Amino acid sequence: MQKVLSRFSYLDNHMASDTTINTRFKHSYDKTTLNLIGHIKAFYKTSMTNTANNGILLKEYMKYLCCFGCSPIPLGFASSILPAYNQNQINELFQMGFLNLTEESIQLSALMANAVFAAENPSPQDYDVLVIKMKTFLTEYDQTLHVPYLSDILYVFMRSLYDNVPIRHNPAQQNTSDRFEKWQDLAYYISLYYRQNNAPELSLKVTELIKYPDSLHNKHNLFEKVYINLENKMQMNYEPAGIVSFIDNLITQIQSAEDEITTIDLSSTMINALNAFDTMLGLFCQLCFRTDNSRFENGISYIRAMKTALKFINRPVSIVLPGSFKEKKQFYNGCYRLITNFRPIELEYCLTAFNSFQNMDYRIRGLSLIIFLQSHYALKAKKGNLFKYAIKPRIYKLDSLIRRCKLIPIQTLRLCLYAYTEATTLQYLLINQEYLNKSEYSYIPNNENLHNLLTRCNLSKETLEQAMIYMKSVSSEFENTDE
């Protein structure tokens, strides 16, 4: 059974060679002798042939859905990317027994996904519209964050079809085909999605699939893949010596192939600049919690690194960048202004800008940073009124925004946690100093707030349990504090 299950994670258009899977038996219904997947294929083909009105359209749905494997497919994602999506037809497939359906997701069994894939024998050319829609989704999903985490379905889709994408239209062509470059673009955005949502292992798997054909002009550069893999390894907490060796090898490769690098994908450079700023912003916030003498020197280094990243973010480029890039530029420039010149006028300017964002992800990030910096300032300046009249209402606002989402990216989660931690420290101090009456100020944030935040991020079960245990212990200490 274990051998069978392991094979089901690989979609293919033919029967597996494994003898366990290929064990043949006669089915009592039609007396046909086939292996397990063969019987399901026969059932699927017969059912679609006998479907009176919607048979062709239902087959199209199954052709699309089977390529995502056997993990749950969120309905919000399916309705965004499936051409001519119709919930009634999805319901019909459920009634026919081809898929499981809940209020949140669609799911094919492992057997069904493999059998349909083998029956339909799909080609990448069948998915041109789907590729465009998927790329649009991945560049805009953070606008609302209303679709839950997509798990491994994006990786399964790429692994199942990417190798068969035609590299060029004809043998004499010197450039890679438009279709191939669209699939390359999609692979980049899928890899980015996984990095944004705390799945560097899946990002690494997707990145390793990407091909850069020899002797053909291609808009992407093979070294982009190496840079992305470096970021994946760093996010995976890859051991430091390995990172240093990886960087040394990268430099050697670049130096030896300098004349061969003829293309630079500016969108990848821009995304790397955003990621670099996020990293430095997180390190700067962490530094504020420390009390040793390294704070000032390291803080200056992080601010300089942010300034360098801003040069890339603010440069004029004639490329299409993911999502609402204008708002993202406002966010990063606003962060830099607040960190380098935290004054009331700067605070109000950035607060107004952040609150006006249509992008939910960056609205949450912006509000979290303001709560964090204002709490940190109030702690140092002993400004108790700030908690009552500014910070507390903003925490409630932050909670309400989080509750409207079904997904919180990892960088956003970190900023929220920094904001909660610093605000809690401030509240704790103010109650100990009897500036606040403990009976009038419940613990902010409470366990429910934290649970709503943590469960919306792609965290392992173990990490989530450890985080909740820690937060409950902090809450308990707060509740037991003498008034």
Residue pairs with C-beta under 8 A, 6 or more apart in sequence:
3 18
3 20
3 21
4 18
4 20
4 21
4 36
5 110
7 16
7 18
7 21
8 70
8 110
8 111
8 113
8 114
9 69
9 110
9 156
10 159
11 66
11 67
11 69
11 113
11 114
11 117
11 156
11 159
11 160
12 114
12 117
12 118
13 117
13 118
13 121
13 122
14 118
15 21
15 22
15 35
15 37
15 38
15 118
16 22
16 37
21 35
21 36
21 37
22 35
23 35
23 36
24 33
24 34
24 35
24 38
25 33
25 34
25 35
26 32
26 33
27 33
27 34
27 39
30 42
32 39
32 42
34 41
34 42
36 111
37 111
37 114
37 115
37 118
40 111
40 112
40 115
41 115
41 116
41 118
41 119
44 62
44 98
44 112
44 115
44 116
44 119
45 119
47 96
47 98
48 55
48 58
48 59
48 62
49 55
51 58
51 96
54 89
54 92
57 84
57 86
57 89
58 89
58 92
58 93
58 96
59 120
60 83
61 82
61 89
61 90
61 93
62 93
62 98
62 116
62 120
63 116
63 120
63 122
63 126
64 82
64 83
64 127
64 130
65 73
65 78
65 82
65 99
65 106
65 108
65 113
65 116
66 108
66 112
66 113
66 114
66 116
66 117
66 120
66 122
67 117
67 122
67 127
67 156
67 157
67 160
67 161
68 108
68 113
68 153
68 154
68 156
68 157
69 108
69 110
69 113
69 152
69 153
69 156
69 157
69 160
70 107
70 108
70 109
70 110
70 112
70 113
71 107
71 151
71 152
71 153
71 156
72 102
72 104
72 105
72 106
72 107
72 151
73 105
73 106
73 107
73 150
73 153
74 104
74 105
74 147
74 148
74 150
75 103
75 104
75 105
75 106
76 146
76 147
76 148
76 406
77 137
77 147
77 150
78 85
78 90
78 106
79 85
79 87
80 133
80 137
80 147
81 130
81 133
81 134
81 137
82 130
82 133
83 129
83 130
83 133
90 99
90 101
90 106
91 101
93 99
94 100
94 101
98 108
98 112
98 116
99 106
99 107
99 108
99 112
100 106
100 107
100 108
100 109
101 107
104 148
108 116
117 160
122 161
123 164
124 161
124 162
124 164
124 165
124 166
124 179
124 183
125 166
125 179
127 161
128 179
128 182
131 182
131 183
131 186
132 182
134 154
134 157
134 186
135 182
135 185
135 186
135 189
137 147
138 186
138 189
138 190
138 192
138 193
138 322
139 189
139 322
139 323
140 322
140 323
141 147
141 193
141 407
142 196
142 323
142 359
142 360
142 361
142 362
142 409
143 323
143 324
143 358
143 359
143 360
143 361
144 360
144 405
145 360
145 361
145 404
145 405
145 406
145 407
145 408
145 409
146 404
146 405
146 406
146 407
147 406
147 407
148 406
148 407
149 197
149 407
149 458
150 193
152 202
154 190
154 193
154 194
154 202
154 206
155 190
155 194
155 202
155 205
155 206
158 186
158 187
158 190
158 206
158 209
159 205
159 209
161 183
162 183
162 187
162 209
162 210
162 211
163 209
165 179
165 180
165 183
166 177
166 179
166 180
167 176
167 177
167 180
167 211
167 213
167 216
168 175
168 176
168 177
168 180
168 213
168 216
169 177
173 216
174 216
174 217
175 216
175 217
175 218
176 184
176 213
176 216
176 217
176 218
176 219
180 213
181 218
181 219
181 220
184 210
184 211
184 218
184 219
184 220
187 206
187 207
187 209
187 210
188 210
188 220
188 224
188 228
188 268
189 322
190 206
191 203
191 206
191 207
191 228
191 232
192 203
192 271
192 322
194 200
194 202
194 203
194 206
195 203
195 231
195 232
195 235
195 275
196 409
196 410
196 411
197 407
197 409
197 410
197 457
197 458
198 235
198 409
198 410
198 457
198 458
198 459
199 458
200 231
200 232
200 233
200 235
200 236
201 232
201 236
203 228
203 232
203 235
204 229
204 232
204 233
204 236
207 225
207 228
207 229
207 232
208 229
210 220
210 225
212 218
212 220
212 221
212 222
212 225
217 262
217 263
218 263
219 263
219 265
220 263
220 265
220 268
221 261
221 263
221 264
221 265
223 250
223 253
223 254
223 257
223 261
224 265
224 268
226 250
226 253
227 250
227 268
227 272
228 268
230 243
230 246
230 247
230 250
231 272
231 275
233 242
233 243
233 246
234 243
238 246
254 261
266 317
266 319
267 319
267 320
267 321
267 322
269 312
270 312
270 313
270 317
270 319
270 321
271 321
271 322
272 312
273 309
273 312
273 313
274 309
274 313
274 328
274 332
276 305
276 308
276 309
277 306
277 309
277 310
277 313
277 332
277 335
278 411
280 302
280 303
280 305
280 306
280 309
281 302
281 306
281 335
281 369
281 415
282 411
282 414
282 415
282 418
283 298
283 302
284 299
284 302
284 303
284 306
284 339
285 372
285 414
285 415
285 418
286 418
287 294
287 295
287 298
287 299
287 302
288 295
288 372
288 376
288 422
289 421
289 422
303 336
303 339
303 340
306 335
306 336
306 339
307 336
309 332
310 332
310 333
310 336
313 328
313 329
313 332
313 333
314 329
314 333
323 359
324 357
324 358
324 359
324 362
327 357
327 358
327 359
327 362
328 359
328 362
330 353
330 354
330 357
331 354
331 357
331 362
331 365
331 366
334 349
334 350
334 353
334 354
334 366
335 369
337 346
337 349
337 350
338 346
338 347
338 350
338 369
338 370
338 373
339 373
342 373
342 377
347 370
347 374
350 366
350 370
351 366
351 370
353 366
354 362
354 363
354 366
354 367
354 370
355 363
355 366
355 367
357 363
357 366
360 401
360 404
360 405
361 409
361 412
363 401
364 398
364 401
364 402
364 405
364 408
364 412
364 415
364 416
365 411
365 412
365 415
367 394
367 397
367 398
367 401
367 419
368 398
368 412
368 415
368 416
368 418
368 419
369 415
369 419
370 394
371 391
371 394
371 395
371 398
371 419
371 422
371 423
372 415
372 418
372 419
372 422
372 423
374 386
374 390
374 391
374 394
375 386
375 387
375 391
375 419
375 422
375 423
375 425
375 426
376 422
377 383
377 386
378 384
378 386
378 387
378 391
378 426
379 422
379 425
379 426
379 429
384 430
384 433
384 435
384 436
387 423
387 426
387 427
387 430
387 436
388 436
391 423
391 426
392 441
392 444
395 419
395 420
395 423
395 444
395 445
398 416
398 419
399 445
399 449
399 452
402 408
402 416
402 449
402 452
402 453
402 456
403 452
405 456
406 456
407 456
407 457
407 458
408 416
408 453
408 456
408 457
409 457
410 457
410 458
413 453
413 454
413 457
416 453
417 453
420 445
420 449
420 450
420 453
423 444
423 445
424 443
424 444
424 445
424 474
424 478
427 436
427 441
427 443
427 444
428 478
428 481
430 436
431 437
431 438
431 441
431 481
431 483
432 481
434 483
437 483
438 481
438 483
439 483
443 475
443 478
443 479
445 453
446 475
447 468
447 471
447 472
447 475
450 467
450 468
450 471
451 468
454 464
454 467
454 468
455 464
459 467
